[in-house]
Amino acid sequence: MNRKLLLVDIGNTRAKWCVSDPAKDGDFDFVYGALPHTESPFSLQGTNQLQSLIQVKESISHVILCSVASASIDSLWHQWFAQHLPGTAISVFDSSLDFVHVGNLYQAPSDLGNDRWAAIIGGYHYGPKGNYLIVNSGTATTIDYVNQDLKFNGGWILPGVNMMLQSLGSKTALLPNLSQHPQYEVNENIFGNSTESAILQGVLHAQLGSIQFVLDHQPEIRHLIISGGNGALIHKNLDLNAFSSCTVTLDPYVIFRGLRLWYLQTIK
């Protein structure tokens, strides 16, 4: 049996994981799951969510862990690994680590979010010659650019879709909190004709407009990679006809892809 990697991305609101065979190129195994931080991996929901992972634990030889969560949440997951994957090697990925193909010119690399750096590395899969933009739409939305010299110079951090919706609902007296609103689409009329639609349209266009602004000011970008919990929403509502000069890819696994590339170039 091939020895496999367990790739774990512990974000701001939930943990995600998938299994990858480092000996094979291409996509990941279908052992994928996610657990919100409101649930412990030892809880009933956590046990149920992690059952498919437990079933393949004998094939896992290495855990690559990327986290931006609190020390207490990280500690719970390390306890879970110790119980269910005893003796398995664990490598903790962080943004101070080098990747041979992409230079990190951030002023203080250790201040860069670990998940951002993993996604930037993952983008190399699509843009081995550089000029690619990574948009990760999660709790926050991050927009990061790698230039033609394969150097990451910096990017943007802005509130994500749900954070914007929550902020409007919690910081005003009369506006509703629409953060649990079902997924929505850009209306043919971009202006909302009700309070609810005005909020939804405004928040969505703020996200889309940020991406468009970067593309307008960096016309040399050839690859746009979209990921994150709201990545599908962003991708669905982009005007793809406006991006004739670059490819647009929705990849929910781009952070995992970066962790795998880093492992292959650094540890294996």
N, C-alpha and C positions, 0 to 999 in steps of 0.2 A: 504494500500500500504506500502511495506517495505521501510524504510528510508535508503537511500543509500549514499555512499561516492563518492565525486568527487576527484580523485587523479590527481594532476597536476605536471608535471616535466618540468620545464623551464630550458632548456639546454643552451649551448653556441651559437647555431645557430637557434633553434626553440623551441617552446613550444609544449608539448604533453599532452593529457589528456585522462582519461577513467573513467568509472563509475563502482563501485563495491558494491555488497550487502554484508555488513559485517556479515550477519546472515547465509551466505552460503559459503561453502568451494568450491574450484575449481577455474575455470577461471573467467574472467571478462565479464561484459556485453559488447555488441557490440557497445556501444556508445563510439567510439574512434575517436580521431582526432589529427591533428598537424597543426601548423601555424608557418612559418618562421618569424624570428624577423624583416625581411624587411617589414612585414605587421603588422599593429596594429590590435588588436582584435576588434576595432571599424571601421576598414576599410571595404570596400565592400567584399573583399576576406575573411576577418576575420569573418564578419557577416555570410557569406555563410558557412564557415567551422564550425562555432559554432552553427548553426541552430539546428542540431540534439541534442545538449546539452541543448539548450533553451527549446526544446520540452519536456524534462524530468526534468526540473528544480524543479518542485513541489515535486519530490521524493527525492531530495538531502537535507540531513540534516547537512552535514559536508564536508568541503573542507580541504584536506591535500595538502599543497603546498611545493614543493622542488625546489629550484632554485640555479643556479650558474651564473645567468645573472646579468646585471647591475641594479642599483637601479631604473633607469628610466624605464626599461622594467618591472620590478616587479611592479612599481607604476601603469603602464597601466593596468596590470592584476587585481590589487586590485581595481582599478576604475571600471573595467568590473564586478567584483564580486559584488561590492556595488550596481551597477545599475541593474544587472540581478538576483542576489541572495541576496537581502537585508535581513539582519538579520541572515543569515546562518553563523554558527560557522566556523572559519578558524583557522587551526593550521599550523604554519610554521615549517617544519621539518628542522633540521640542524644537522651537524655531531657531535656536542657536546652532543647530547641527548643519553641516555642509551637505550640499548635493552637487555632484561633480559637473552636471550639465547647466545648472542655473545659478548665477551669482546673486547674493542677497546684499543689496546696497542700502537696506533700511538703516537709519541712523543708529539704532540700538537693536540688533537682530533679536536679542532675547525679549524685547518688548513686543515683537510681532506675535500675533496670535498663533498658537501651534497649528490650529486647523487652517488658518490662512496660508501658512507656509506649506502645509501638506497639499492643499488644493493647488497652490502655485506649481509645486513639483508635479502634481498630477496633470496639470495643463500641458506639460512638456510632451505628453503622449500625443497631443493633437498639434502642437506647434514646435517641433524639434528645431526649427529655424527662428524661433522667437516670434515677436509681434502677435502675442495672444493676450486676451483679456479674460480674467476669471471673475464671474459674478456668483457669489454665494449668498443666496437669499434665505436667511434663517431668522433667529432672534434679532440679529443685526443683519444688514445687507452690506457686504464688502465687495468692492470693485478694485481689482488689482491687475496691473499691467506689466508684462514682461516684454522688453524691447527687442529690437533686431539683433542685439548683441547677447541675447539671453541673460540680461540683467534685470532683476526686479528693483525698480527705483522707488516704488511706493504705491499708494492707492487711496481709496476712500473707505470710511466707515460711516454708515448712516443707520437710523432706526429701521428695523425690518417692518414688514407689512403689519403684523400683529401688534408690534410695539407702538407703531403710529396710531393704530386704531384704539389701543388701550389708553394711550396718552390723551387722545381727544375725549374719550369717555370719562376718564378719571380726573382730568385737570380742568374740566368745564362743568358748569352747573346744569346745563340743559341738553348737551349733546349726548347721544346714546353710545354705549360701548359696543362696537360691532366686531370685536376681535374673534368672536365665535361664529361670525357670519359665514354661511356656505361660500364656497369659491364662486367668484364672480368674473364677469368679462367686461372688456371695454365696450361701452355703449356706442352706437353709431353717432349719437350726439354726445360729445365728450363732456358736456356740462350736465351735472345732475339736476333734476327738476324736483327733488325732494331732499330733505336733510340727510336721509340715509344714503341715497344715491350720490349726493354731493360729496359725502365723506368717502365713500368707496371709490368713486372716480378720482377724487383728489389724491388719495393715498396711492392708488395703483399708478396714476400718471406721474406722481413724484418719483416712484421707483423706475418706471420706464424712461422718464425724462432724464434721469441721472445717467442711465446707460447710454442713451442717445447722445447726451452732451459729450461724454468721453469719446464716443466713436466719431463725433463731428470734429473734435479737436485732435484726435489721433487717427487720421485717415489711413495710416499705414497698417493698422490692425488687420490681421488676416483670419484670426480665429476668435470667436466668442464662445466661451464655455459657460453654461449656466448650471448651477447646482443648488442644493439646500432644500429645506422643507417647503418653501414657496417657489422653488425653481420652476416647477411645472406651470404654476400660475403665471409667472413672468414670461416664460417661453411661449405659452399659449397666446398671450396678448401682445407680444412684440409684432410689429409690422415687418415681417421677414422680407418683404419686397424692398425694404429700405436698406437691406444689407447685402447688396449684390457683390460688394468687394470683399466680403469675408464669409466664412462658413459659420453657421450657428448650430451648436450642439447642446442638447440637454443631457447631462450626465450626472445622475444622482450619486454616482460612486467616485467622483473625482478625488475626494479626500482619501478614500481607500486606495485609489489608483496611485496617488502620491506616496502613501505609506509603503505600498508594494515596490514602487520604483526605488524608493530610498533604501529599502531592505536589500534589493538586488544589487544596488551599486555600493552599498556600505558594509553590509553584514555577511551576506552569503559568501 
